[in-house]
Amino acid sequence: MAKALVKYFGIALVLILVTFLICSEARSNKSGSSSSRTIRFPLYHREKFIASNFKDQRSLVRTRLARDNARFHRRHASSSAQFHKHSGNDLNYTAVLEEGGEYVTVLKVGSPSQNVQLLVDIGTPLTWWQCQPNCKYCYSTPHHIFDTSTSSTYTETDCAEGFCDVTQLFILGCIRRDDPKCHYRVQYVDGSVSQGVMARDVVATSEGVTLHNSFSFGCGRSNQGVTMFNADATGILGFVPGGYSFPSQLQVNTFSFCLPTYNTTKSGSLYLNYYPSAFQYSSRSMLIIRTGHYYLDFSGVEINQEAIPIPPENWQCDREGVGGVIIDTGSTITRFPKKAYDIFKDYFLRNAQGLPLSQPEEQLDTCFNVAGVGEWEGFVPKVRFLFKWPSGRPLEFETGQLLMSVGNNKYCLAFGAGGPTTIIGSWQLQGSLVGFDLPNHLVGFLRASC
């Protein structure tokens, strides 16, 4: 009897403690910390800011494709692109990254706050933006450049502080004996460089919701050759977890992008602490973060509910870690390895007999002229991506996610041949909610949810 009472009271005590912890967590979530609240940022496609510079749709598309092609070739041409920290604090050391992205958002920084417009890049772990005054090389931009002299909360980081972590990517530490400041340097594969000092300041959403009272960022005072986004943003918001990235500093484990379409001036959304339960019933994939990329557990492609006979090794990494399938919102079109793309294109054309072929457009080699074709969307095959686990639900695309309009009733298949790594680009993801659940290693897709 005594043992039974001890066991009973022991269980009761555990239940009381669990209830207390759950209630404490609920109370802490109501406190409004950035680690628990769902926070929204407006997300714009960069073309919103440059579309008026083009005379017609075709010239805009050609610039879009040239930008995407350059990103692709720089990725594969740069054999020196290493995602690790070199030894020492040499100012000339190189850690090379792909540059830029396709989407921008706005932060409020400092006291009083200043708007800072940044490219959202899921391939970079460092956040930096241009700073004035005393900017040695600041690229010209129509957007506001952060003025450190007007912010009462701005602080530059000393090497002796814990905020200067030289084991992290791009952090140089002290570079001269007479300079105690913590320096950074990041180089992109096109040769452009941003360097300056690490600093801290208050950051908030564009609506003024405070996110962090001492956010660490690179204060760029020498930004040479940075021309890939000067009309769109003044820096980069890094989204690769770890170190000085945006989600890591805000202690965010889940986030989602609702990507706006390319041909709209309306905003999409970037959500922090948001991975809705609807993802349980959607297309999902296992997620692996490696070498600064988000890898998916991809298994194949279907066209009109028929599995295309592409050998599975096309979706896998080899012994040296080359290959696999990544998601990259900084790329526009989706690229398969050449042999896989040839099979995909062949099956697509077999199932698109009602669409008259047209001349290729830049790197898009499969185009159609639909002038005079009534209800032509009905001739476009249904394409679905398949994932291995935990959901067998395929990701199906709408016509606007498969074909890109280049003007004058001409549409091209927004896919292409690439290198050994498959890249799922933002054209296929536009208009969809894409969610990342980092603790559970999951990425989810909700089609047409924006």
C-alpha positions in Angstrom: 0.0 0.0 0.0 2.8 2.4 0.9 4.6 1.8 -2.4 1.3 2.3 -4.3 0.8 5.7 -2.5 4.4 6.8 -3.3 3.9 5.8 -6.9 0.5 7.6 -7.1 1.8 10.8 -5.5 4.9 10.6 -7.7 2.8 10.5 -10.9 0.6 13.3 -9.6 3.7 15.4 -8.9 5.0 14.9 -12.4 1.6 15.8 -13.9 1.5 19.0 -11.8 5.0 19.9 -13.0 4.2 19.2 -16.7 1.0 21.3 -16.4 3.1 24.1 -14.8 5.7 24.0 -17.6 3.0 24.1 -20.3 1.2 27.0 -18.7 4.6 28.8 -18.3 5.3 28.3 -21.9 1.9 29.6 -22.9 2.4 32.7 -20.8 5.9 33.2 -22.3 4.5 33.0 -25.8 2.1 35.8 -24.9 4.9 38.0 -24.0 5.5 38.9 -27.6 9.1 37.7 -28.0 10.3 37.4 -31.6 11.1 33.7 -30.9 7.4 32.9 -30.4 5.2 35.3 -32.4 4.3 34.9 -36.1 5.8 38.0 -37.7 5.1 39.1 -41.3 7.3 41.1 -43.7 6.2 42.3 -47.1 8.0 40.4 -49.9 8.4 42.0 -53.3 9.8 40.6 -56.5 12.8 42.7 -57.5 11.3 43.4 -60.9 8.7 45.6 -59.3 11.5 48.2 -59.0 12.9 47.9 -62.5 9.9 46.9 -64.8 9.3 50.5 -65.9 12.8 50.7 -67.4 11.9 48.2 -70.2 10.1 49.0 -73.4 8.2 45.8 -73.6 7.6 42.4 -72.1 10.3 40.7 -74.2 13.1 43.0 -73.1 12.1 42.5 -69.5 12.1 38.7 -69.9 15.5 38.7 -71.7 17.0 40.7 -68.8 15.4 38.3 -66.3 16.8 35.3 -68.2 20.2 36.8 -68.5 20.3 37.5 -64.8 19.3 33.9 -64.1 21.8 32.5 -66.6 24.6 34.5 -65.1 23.8 33.2 -61.6 23.8 29.6 -62.9 27.1 29.8 -64.8 28.8 31.6 -62.0 27.7 28.9 -59.6 29.3 26.2 -61.8 32.3 28.1 -63.1 33.7 29.0 -59.7 35.5 25.9 -58.5 36.9 28.1 -55.7 33.4 28.7 -54.2 33.9 27.1 -50.8 31.4 27.5 -48.0 33.9 27.3 -45.1 36.2 29.5 -43.1 39.8 29.8 -44.2 42.4 29.8 -41.6 43.8 33.1 -40.2 42.4 36.6 -40.3 44.0 37.7 -43.6 42.0 40.5 -45.2 42.6 38.9 -48.5 41.1 35.5 -47.7 38.2 34.5 -49.9 35.0 32.8 -49.0 32.9 32.9 -52.2 29.2 32.9 -52.5 26.5 33.2 -55.2 25.1 36.6 -55.2 21.7 38.1 -54.7 18.2 36.8 -55.0 14.9 37.5 -56.6 12.9 38.9 -53.7 13.3 42.0 -51.4 11.9 43.1 -48.1 12.3 46.1 -45.8 13.6 46.4 -42.3 13.6 49.3 -39.9 17.0 49.8 -38.3 18.3 52.1 -35.6 17.0 54.8 -33.3 15.2 56.7 -34.8 14.5 54.0 -37.4 15.6 54.1 -41.0 14.2 51.9 -43.8 16.7 49.4 -45.2 15.7 47.5 -48.3 17.4 44.0 -48.6 17.5 41.1 -51.0 16.3 37.9 -49.2 18.9 35.2 -49.9 18.5 31.6 -48.7 22.0 30.8 -49.9 23.9 33.1 -47.5 24.5 33.1 -43.7 25.5 36.7 -43.3 23.3 39.9 -43.3 24.9 43.1 -44.4 24.0 46.5 -45.8 25.7 49.6 -47.0 26.5 52.2 -44.3 27.2 55.9 -44.4 28.9 58.3 -43.7 32.6 57.4 -44.4 31.7 54.9 -47.0 34.8 54.4 -49.2 32.9 52.6 -52.0 29.1 52.6 -51.9 27.3 51.6 -55.0 24.7 54.0 -56.4 21.1 53.0 -55.4 17.7 54.8 -55.3 17.1 53.4 -51.9 18.1 54.8 -48.5 21.6 54.0 -47.3 21.7 53.4 -43.5 23.3 56.4 -41.8 25.1 55.3 -38.6 25.6 58.8 -37.4 21.9 59.4 -36.8 21.2 56.2 -34.8 21.7 56.5 -31.0 21.7 52.7 -30.6 24.3 51.9 -33.3 27.4 50.2 -31.9 30.5 48.8 -33.7 31.8 45.5 -32.5 35.3 45.2 -31.0 37.4 42.1 -31.5 37.5 41.5 -27.8 33.7 41.0 -27.6 31.9 37.7 -28.0 30.0 39.2 -30.9 33.2 38.9 -33.0 33.3 35.2 -33.7 36.2 34.6 -36.0 35.3 31.0 -36.4 32.3 32.1 -38.4 32.2 32.6 -42.1 33.5 35.9 -43.4 34.5 37.3 -40.0 38.1 38.5 -40.1 38.4 40.0 -36.6 41.1 42.6 -36.1 43.1 43.4 -39.2 45.5 46.0 -37.8 47.0 46.6 -34.3 45.6 50.2 -34.2 42.1 49.1 -35.2 40.2 47.2 -32.5 37.1 46.8 -34.6 35.8 43.4 -35.9 35.9 43.3 -39.7 34.1 41.2 -42.2 34.6 40.4 -45.9 32.4 38.6 -48.3 33.1 37.9 -52.0 30.6 36.8 -54.6 31.3 34.6 -57.6 31.0 37.6 -60.0 34.0 39.1 -58.2 32.1 41.8 -56.3 33.1 42.3 -52.7 31.4 43.8 -49.6 33.6 44.5 -46.6 33.5 46.7 -43.5 32.9 46.3 -39.8 30.5 44.2 -37.8 28.0 46.3 -35.9 24.9 46.0 -33.8 21.6 47.9 -33.7 17.9 47.7 -33.2 16.0 46.0 -36.0 12.2 46.0 -36.5 9.6 45.1 -39.1 8.4 47.7 -41.6 5.4 48.2 -39.3 7.7 48.9 -36.4 7.5 45.6 -34.4 10.9 45.3 -32.7 12.7 42.0 -33.6 16.1 42.4 -31.9 17.6 45.1 -29.7 21.2 44.2 -30.7 21.2 42.6 -34.1 24.7 41.9 -35.5 25.2 42.8 -39.2 28.0 43.7 -41.6 28.2 47.5 -42.0 29.5 47.7 -45.6 31.8 50.6 -46.2 33.6 49.2 -49.2 31.3 47.5 -51.7 33.1 47.1 -55.0 31.6 45.7 -58.1 28.2 45.2 -56.5 26.0 45.9 -59.5 23.7 42.8 -59.5 21.1 44.5 -57.4 21.9 48.2 -57.0 18.5 49.2 -58.3 16.7 46.8 -56.0 18.3 46.8 -52.5 21.2 48.1 -50.4 22.3 44.8 -49.0 21.5 41.1 -48.3 19.4 39.4 -45.6 21.0 36.0 -45.1 18.7 33.0 -44.4 21.1 30.1 -44.1 20.9 29.0 -40.4 23.9 29.5 -38.2 26.2 32.3 -37.2 25.0 35.7 -38.1 22.1 34.8 -40.3 18.7 36.5 -39.8 16.7 33.5 -38.5 19.5 32.3 -36.2 19.9 35.6 -34.4 16.1 35.9 -34.0 16.0 32.3 -32.7 13.6 31.3 -35.4 13.1 27.6 -36.2 10.3 27.9 -38.7 9.7 30.4 -41.5 7.7 30.6 -44.7 7.8 32.5 -47.9 4.6 33.3 -49.8 6.3 34.2 -53.1 4.6 36.9 -55.2 4.2 36.3 -58.9 6.7 37.9 -61.3 4.2 40.0 -63.1 2.7 41.8 -60.1 3.5 44.9 -58.1 1.7 43.5 -55.1 3.6 42.1 -52.2 3.9 38.5 -51.1 4.8 37.6 -47.5 7.8 36.4 -45.5 6.6 34.9 -42.2 8.8 34.1 -39.2 7.7 31.4 -36.7 5.2 30.1 -39.2 4.8 26.6 -40.5 1.0 26.0 -40.6 -0.6 22.6 -39.9 -1.9 22.6 -43.4 1.5 21.5 -44.5 0.7 18.1 -43.0 -1.7 17.5 -45.9 0.4 19.1 -48.6 3.5 18.3 -50.6 6.4 17.9 -48.2 10.0 16.8 -48.4 12.8 16.0 -46.0 15.2 18.9 -45.8 19.0 18.8 -45.5 21.1 21.9 -45.1 24.5 21.4 -46.6 27.2 23.7 -48.1 24.8 26.7 -47.7 21.9 25.1 -49.7 18.6 23.5 -48.8 18.5 20.0 -50.3 15.3 18.1 -50.9 14.5 14.4 -50.8 13.4 14.4 -54.5 12.3 11.2 -56.2 11.1 12.1 -59.7 8.7 13.9 -62.1 5.3 13.0 -63.5 3.6 14.3 -66.6 -0.1 13.7 -67.0 0.1 11.3 -64.1 2.7 9.2 -65.9 6.1 8.8 -64.2 8.9 9.9 -66.5 11.7 7.3 -66.7 14.5 9.4 -65.5 17.2 7.3 -63.7 17.2 8.1 -60.0 20.9 8.8 -59.9 20.0 12.1 -61.5 18.5 13.3 -58.2 21.2 11.9 -55.9 24.6 13.2 -54.7 27.6 11.3 -55.7 30.4 10.2 -53.3 32.0 13.7 -53.5 28.7 15.3 -52.6 28.0 16.7 -56.1 24.5 16.6 -57.4 21.2 16.3 -55.6 18.2 18.6 -55.7 18.2 22.1 -54.1 15.5 24.8 -53.7 16.8 28.3 -54.6 14.5 31.3 -54.6 17.5 33.3 -56.1 17.2 31.3 -59.3 14.4 31.8 -61.8 13.8 28.7 -63.9 14.2 25.1 -62.8 17.2 23.3 -64.1 17.7 19.5 -64.4 20.9 17.7 -65.3 21.1 17.6 -69.1 20.1 14.0 -69.6 17.2 14.3 -67.2 16.1 17.5 -68.9 16.2 15.9 -72.4 13.9 13.2 -71.2 11.6 15.7 -69.4 11.4 17.9 -72.5 10.7 14.9 -74.8 7.8 13.7 -72.6 6.4 17.3 -72.2 6.3 17.8 -76.0 4.7 14.4 -76.5 1.8 15.5 -74.3 1.6 19.1 -75.8 0.6 18.1 -79.3 -2.0 20.9 -79.6 0.5 23.7 -79.0 2.3 25.1 -82.1 6.1 25.2 -81.6 8.0 28.5 -81.9 11.6 29.7 -82.0 13.6 29.4 -78.7 14.1 32.4 -76.5 17.5 32.9 -74.9 18.2 29.7 -72.8 14.5 28.6 -73.0 14.6 26.1 -75.9 11.0 24.9 -75.9 8.5 27.7 -76.9 5.0 27.8 -78.3 3.0 30.4 -80.2 -0.6 30.2 -79.0 -2.0 32.9 -81.3 -5.4 31.7 -82.6 -5.4 28.6 -80.4 -8.6 28.6 -78.4 -8.5 27.6 -74.7 -4.8 26.7 -75.3 -4.2 26.2 -71.6 -6.1 22.9 -71.9 -3.2 21.6 -74.1 -0.6 22.2 -71.5 0.5 18.9 -69.7 0.1 18.5 -66.0 3.5 18.4 -64.3 4.1 17.1 -60.8 7.2 16.7 -58.7 7.5 13.7 -56.4 9.2 13.5 -53.0 10.2 10.4 -51.0 9.1 11.1 -47.4 7.1 11.8 -45.3 4.4 12.7 -47.7 3.5 10.9 -50.9 1.6 13.9 -52.1 3.1 15.3 -55.3 3.6 19.0 -56.0 1.5 20.0 -59.0 2.1 23.1 -61.0 -0.3 25.5 -62.7 0.2 26.6 -66.3 1.6 30.0 -65.1 4.3 28.1 -63.2 5.3 26.0 -66.1 5.3 28.5 -69.0 6.8 32.0 -69.1 5.2 34.6 -71.3 7.7 36.5 -73.5 5.1 38.6 -75.2 3.1 38.5 -78.5 1.3 35.2 -77.6 4.6 33.4 -77.2 5.2 31.1 -74.1 8.2 29.1 -73.2 8.8 26.2 -70.9 10.4 27.6 -67.8 12.8 24.7 -67.4 16.3 24.1 -68.7 19.4 21.9 -68.8 21.9 22.6 -66.0 24.8 21.0 -64.2 24.8 17.9 -61.9 22.7 19.6 -59.3 19.0 20.1 -59.9 17.8 23.6 -59.0 14.1 24.3 -58.3 13.7 27.9 -59.1 11.3 30.6 -58.1 9.2 30.6 -61.3 7.8 27.2 -60.3 7.2 28.4 -56.7 5.6 31.8 -57.4 2.2 32.1 -55.9 2.9 29.2 -53.5 3.6 29.1 -49.7 6.9 27.5 -49.1 7.5 26.6 -45.4 10.7 25.5 -43.6 10.5 23.5 -40.4 14.2 23.4 -39.3 14.0 21.2 -36.1 12.0 18.5 -38.0 14.0 18.9 -41.2 11.0 19.5 -43.4 10.0 21.8 -46.2 6.4 22.1 -47.3 4.6 23.5 -50.3 1.1 24.8 -50.5 0.2 25.5 -54.1 -1.7 28.7 -55.0 -1.9 29.9 -51.4 -0.8 33.5 -51.8 
